[in-house]
Amino acid sequence: MNYSIVNEIKITYTRKGNSEKKITNSNDAVSVFRQHFDSDEIDYRESFYALYLNQANNVLGIKKISECGISSTMVDVRIIMQAALLCNATAIIIAHNHPSGNLKPSGEDLKITQNIKKASEFLNIRLLDHCILTASHHCSFADEGYLSN
């Protein structure tokens, strides 16, 4: 066998259309997320997004992490962190929607948030918030004290 050929890994990130939107609170973050969630499907299926910020809390970019079923979505922490490293983010905010209209975080919501928090702390990236959205309201883990510990 010839092992002289090794696959080259190419990773890219561009700042095309980068807004200098500054995030100062959960309402700022939710307004950015709402621009990316499909308003026709927010009450139909769950989606999960990550918002990436620089040291000044200016938006570097947003990435859809997953889109799945009516009551859950798969979230791979590695995909969230991979994008954070790619764009040199120093902070992230995550969000997903609850088609049920219930803003209360589920046990699974709390668990995935803790897993993302542990991974981000390891990489010296701040997890600033996790927002749950419905068509008209939102819940901020930071505002409600779910991230303090």
ABEGO torsion letter per residue (X at the ends): XBAABBBBBBBBBBABGBBABBBABAAAAAAAAAAABBAAAAAABBBBBBBBBBAAGBBAEBBBABBBBAABBBBBAAAAAAAAAAAGBABBBBBBBBAAGBABBBAAAAAAAAAAAAAAAAAGBBBABBBBBBAABBBBAAAAGAABX
